[in-house]
């Protein structure tokens, strides 16, 4: 089998970091990408991945990433970078927060795919060592917010919905090519930064999201599912995967307190 070489964005924390760790543990080559160079350096020292510091909302940074990626020779892209800002009613949200969410979740995803798709296509040109066909892969993390609206989520709902549509159209447009396009849509995941960023650094508000919720998902939980999917044979495309904790039925329906069987 050919060597799996994946680029993981958003790799300085949360799901992206967890994917990078688990991918290296599986013996894959990883190019970890994020804005914060010092965090990437610490990750590389610990797990032995390659790194590239880039703000994916900046065109010149993505162009530089493409140059570095040409040397890395990727067979896959795992696009995790993104996030939410604000949880106010629509009329109280700010254009600045909406712009940040669209730049981070939609425009950045387009930029990265535009930059790396030619390299992923190139990786499929030669057959694998056993003579079987080579496949490339694009996996993008969206959210259950892409398809289920909730109060206080207008900007994030809109941005993640747009990102999902981008992925769905890409899958159609790559018809006939040996590239699987896969979406992972997590629900409630506890990470050190997601809710903290959403609430502008207010730790109390961030902590309240998960308070009394029995076993919210961890970044490792989501990364385990993602790397299990990536480990499947290249011709197996798991187009859409929704991952939620048992305590969550919808974005707005989260059980607080112990989970207890009835009857």
C-alpha positions, 0 to 999 in steps of 0.5 A: 500500500502507498504511504498516507500523507495528510495535511491537517489544518487547525492542528494547534488545538482541539479536533485538529491537534487530536487528528494529527496525534492519532494520525501519527500514531497510526504511522501516517505522515502529517503536515500540521497547519495552524496560525500559532507557530509555537504550538505547532513546534511543541506538537512536532517535538512531541509527536514527530510531525511536520508543521507549517504556520499559516493564517488560512484567511490570508491569501498569501499564507495559503499560497505559501502553504501550497508551496510547502505542500508540494514538497510534502506531497500530500495524499489527503487534506483534513480541513478542521480550521474554523470556529464560531463567534457570538451566540446572540439573537440575529438582530444583536449579532455583528457584521464583524462576527459574521464576516469572521465566521465566513472567512474562517469556515467558508472562504478559508476552506475554498482557498485551501482546497483550491491550493491543494487539489492539484497536488491531491490529483497528482498523488493519484497518478501512480498505482500503489505498490501492490498495483491497485489504484491510488486514491486521494481524500478531502475530509472537512469538519463542519457541524450539526449546525450546518443542517439544524438551526438553533436560537443564537446560532444564526451566523454559525448556522449560515457559515457552516451551511455554506461550507457544507454546500461547498463540500457537496458541490465539490463531491459532484464536481470530482465525479469520475476522479479517484478522490473521496470527499467526506464531511464530518459534522460533530455536535457538542464537543468539549475543547479548550478553545471553541466555546471560549472563542465563541464567547469572546474569552468569557470563561464562565459562559464557555464552561456553562455550555458543558456544565452538568452534561454527562460525557460531552464528546472530546476532541479525541472521540471525534478524531478517533472516528475521523482517523478510522474513516480515513483508514478505510480503503481509498475506494470507500467514501463515507460521505457524511458522518454525524457525531453527537454525545448521547446527551445531545439530541439536537443543538438545542436539546441537551440533557443536563444531569445524569442519563438514566434509563426509564422503566 
